[in-house]
Amino acid sequence: MSSGTVTKTKKKTGKNLDKESLIKALKLMYQARKADDREIMMKRQNKVFFQISGAGHECPQVAASMHLKAGSDWFFPYYRDRALCLGLGVSLLEMFQSSVGAEADPASAGRQMPSHWGHKDLNIVSTSSPTGTQFLQALGCAEAGDYICSHRSELPDLPAQADEVTMVCTGDGTTSQGEFCEALNTACNLKAPVLFLVEDNGYAISVPVEVQTAGGSISGLVKDWTNLHHAEVDGCDFAACYDAFAEAVSHCRNRRGPALIHAHVVRPYSHSMSDDESNYRPSSEREEDARRDPITHLSERLLKKGYLTQEQLEALQAEWTKEVDEAAEEAEKYPQPEADKVYQNIYSPTVDPTSDEFSTEPQFEGDPTTMVDLVNSCLADEMKRDPRIRVFGEDVADATRSDVLKECKGKGGVFKATLGLQSKYGNDRCYNSPLAEANIVGRAIGQSLRGLKPVVEIQFFDYIWPAYHQLRNELATMRWRSGGAFKAPAVVRVPIGGYLRGGGPYHSQSGEVLFTHTPGVRIAFPSNAEDANGLLRTAIRMDDPVMFFEHKHLYRQTHNKGRNPGNEYCIPFGKAKVVREGTDLSVITYGALVHRCNQAAKLIEKESGLQVEILDLRTLSPYDWEAIALSVKKTSKAIVAHEDTLSWGYGAEIASRIGDELFEWLDGPVRRIGAADAFVGYAPRLEDATLPNAETIADSMRSLLGY
Ligand SMILES: Cc1ncc(C[n+]2csc(CCOP(=O)(O)OP(=O)(O)O)c2C)c(N)n1
């Protein structure tokens, strides 16, 4: 090259893309559409059992795949994202394996509907069906990447890239879900590298966008949000989409904040094969969509540029269709999972929390202290041991503005369970979340997917409901629905229960049974300081999601104090404790009723000499059936006692199993004790009338002993 000649590499833009890139893009779009068409045919032939297509949405997805890196960036797609996944490297065969429900399906091993994407090697996280649950998880995933990079030397085994981007996709209707705003707000606040793609086809099934969004445009609402890069594009124009993603990805990679691309796409087919859009869309509108079809447009561009002749295009189309058909035919050879696989991957296949591995001897030190103190010391010890642990929730930090800690002693949780953790381990190990419970759990799921160990707090059980969707449909299902490819072993600590005086209906709730009814999560409910410490340590070290219920009233009692059992003390899950031996009646209980049942048993002994045995379950899922059976076989009479409301409660399950499996040993009906089927009132007289107490429990014991 002669000196003085300036060579300039022309920046690749959507307009000047080379022939190969454009043909590659067209191939992805075309094959995605043909795969949908083939799946539609297979549904009609009863070879697949559900179909929802990505038709009309292909263009922005393919553009995104050309700027992002599979296996290094992270993806939270939604069901229309076939072209994105194809572009990232999911094969046609893998897609059809999912269509036919084959065990070989890498997305879910035959467990989820087709188009519920997932691919471990490509960092495509398991897609679920609830619209909108993906946003907060994507945010958590992005946060995890940056956290891992900033703790690189302590976390050498966790993969993350300093410039990685997390992409999350959605339809326009789904932006109405509150979690969309929660995630975008926090992503903007944290400048998190999350790329939101809104694929706006104007409808959510039959409901048009003006019902969803003020002003009819999500761009109008969010375009000026702090730190957000925003672009609105014609999602049928490949060049425009290509350029929009170039800028958005660069904004995220350079850690300037999140980005949102609002792409106007078309929906040439009905919402799904269960829908007929001619019932609510006039033909003129559908014809207009057809005129905007992105595949026709890109094909015309290739012809116009002279990159392909009509004959060459048709030859390529025939070749691409053949590949689709061959993949579909091949997938039909793959079998569905055997029926016994239904129980596989509900819980960790490798770490058994009931095993002896979690049975360690206490090494007591210090004077007896309260349950909340021993929860706090367990958290502190575990955080020291494991840099993967991050504690967050409402008010859990000592102070978000840490400067004030020179003068103030810090908040550390409304019950002080997390006091000092931020000061000891830093602002990125213990921090405050926004006042939004789904935000806490959704982000915890996203972080745990990356191998971190979030130990989050829901301030009061009474306010867990905004997070229930994330807990029930996401946290609990992640491992099972992905066929074991992904897991979310976060710990959710939840202060729970009544007996507080002045608690009223919104600071006294129980409701653990709603979670014991959910496969996939483990449930602990300790009754005393030492158990709380040992069970929490097990919860943190095991590999399943855990709901850890801490009874608020038990936090600072004297009767359940304990000495610090040392920083290796673990108690296995599913191992009950006989807290009082007896021969005449078994009471199976947990939480705040352990103490009350004990008081009642003492009364009974005093008045009649009869001996009541009390079993503290300690964990509710799994629970110790062996210990229950042993006790009931000895006493022949059983009461199941809990603080939660009586009907359809935890006691119903245990009582029914005792009736079923221990019938021959019984000398009386199995009784249940629970709260009145009402709410806990503020006035002490109302509270007393609702919750079980030592006298009402003793009444029940007397009645059964006399049977
Ligand atoms: C939480 C929840 N509510 C309702 C549904 C049923 N549903 C599935 S898709 C859908 C419409 C989604 O519309 P949009 O977000 O605009 O995406 P599009 O299908 O148009 O691409 C609805 C209501 C669901 N899956 N999840």
The ligand as a MOL file (V3000), in Angstrom:
LIG
                    3D

  0  0  0     0  0            999 V3000
M  V30 BEGIN CTAB
M  V30 COUNTS 26 27 0 0 0
M  V30 BEGIN ATOM
M  V30 1 C -49.9680 -13.9540 32.8060 0
M  V30 2 C -50.6620 -14.4830 31.5810 0
M  V30 3 N -51.9020 -14.0430 31.2890 0
M  V30 4 C -52.5260 -14.4920 30.1780 0
M  V30 5 C -51.9140 -15.3830 29.3450 0
M  V30 6 C -52.6100 -15.8710 28.0520 0
M  V30 7 N -51.9430 -15.2220 26.8860 0 CHG=1
M  V30 8 C -50.9770 -15.8490 26.2190 0
M  V30 9 S -50.3280 -14.9240 25.0350 0
M  V30 10 C -51.3450 -13.6410 25.3660 0
M  V30 11 C -51.2630 -12.3760 24.5520 0
M  V30 12 C -49.8950 -11.7730 24.5530 0
M  V30 13 O -49.8770 -10.6700 23.7140 0
M  V30 14 P -48.5930 -9.8540 23.3420 0
M  V30 15 O -47.7610 -9.6400 24.5400 0
M  V30 16 O -49.0060 -8.6430 22.5960 0
M  V30 17 O -47.7810 -10.8340 22.4240 0
M  V30 18 P -48.1770 -11.4230 21.0120 0
M  V30 19 O -48.8110 -12.7620 21.2870 0
M  V30 20 O -49.1290 -10.5000 20.3600 0
M  V30 21 O -46.9190 -11.5580 20.2720 0
M  V30 22 C -52.1950 -13.9660 26.4040 0
M  V30 23 C -53.2600 -13.0830 26.9440 0
M  V30 24 C -50.6250 -15.8170 29.7010 0
M  V30 25 N -49.9550 -16.6970 28.9670 0
M  V30 26 N -50.0250 -15.3400 30.8150 0
M  V30 END ATOM
M  V30 BEGIN BOND
M  V30 1 1 1 2
M  V30 2 1 2 3
M  V30 3 2 2 26
M  V30 4 2 3 4
M  V30 5 1 4 5
M  V30 6 1 5 6
M  V30 7 2 5 24
M  V30 8 1 6 7
M  V30 9 2 7 8
M  V30 10 1 7 22
M  V30 11 1 8 9
M  V30 12 1 9 10
M  V30 13 1 10 11
M  V30 14 2 10 22
M  V30 15 1 11 12
M  V30 16 1 12 13
M  V30 17 1 13 14
M  V30 18 2 14 15
M  V30 19 1 14 16
M  V30 20 1 14 17
M  V30 21 1 17 18
M  V30 22 2 18 19
M  V30 23 1 18 20
M  V30 24 1 18 21
M  V30 25 1 22 23
M  V30 26 1 24 25
M  V30 27 1 24 26
M  V30 END BOND
M  V30 END CTAB
M  END
